[in-house]
Amino acid sequence: MKFNKRTDKTTPGDLKTNLLIVTDLGHFKAYRLQQRRGSRQQRLQTIEDVRTEVTEHLSENLTVQPGRFRKGASAAGAMSDGQEHNLGLERRHRAVKALGKRIEDLVSREKPTRLFFAAGPQINEPLLAELDVKTRGQISRNINANLSKLTANELLQRFDLKM
């Protein structure tokens, strides 16, 4: 006796797969939206929900406690923590680059029909610039806002997608 593992009696050709990605520097969330051809009913499934390290305090990521170095010819007792001023900018740049790579890998793996995208105003344009032309071309809707804390149903409403 043979058992069919598929229980919903749909074939892969019956579904259109779309991706919905929302991100900011602290969170990355990706959802698969599946819609039966000829139907408006959507199924939403979380693919990734990741917290990044960028929003953590720098001391949580450094292996050595910050040293205290003199600031040069300044007031007596003035000390510096030894951290570079551009370190925050560098961390942000690296995070945007890593997010871009994560999105490209996800799109390559999932092969969506359409891509819905939202990123905070601080990183939206730099993140789009990190994506390759093919991935950028798949974006159907780009919202320049941080939607990473919204629920799945709120996201569907915000992107004007019906459940």
Secondary structure, DSSP 8 states (H G I E B T S, - for coil): ----S--S---GGGEEEEEEEEE-SSEEEEEEEEEETT---EEEEEEEEEE-STTS-HHHH-SS----EE-SSSSTT-EE----TTHHHHHHHHHHHHHHHHHHHHHHHH--SEEEEEE-TTTHHHHHHHS-HHHHHTEEEEE-S--TTS-HHHHHHHTT---
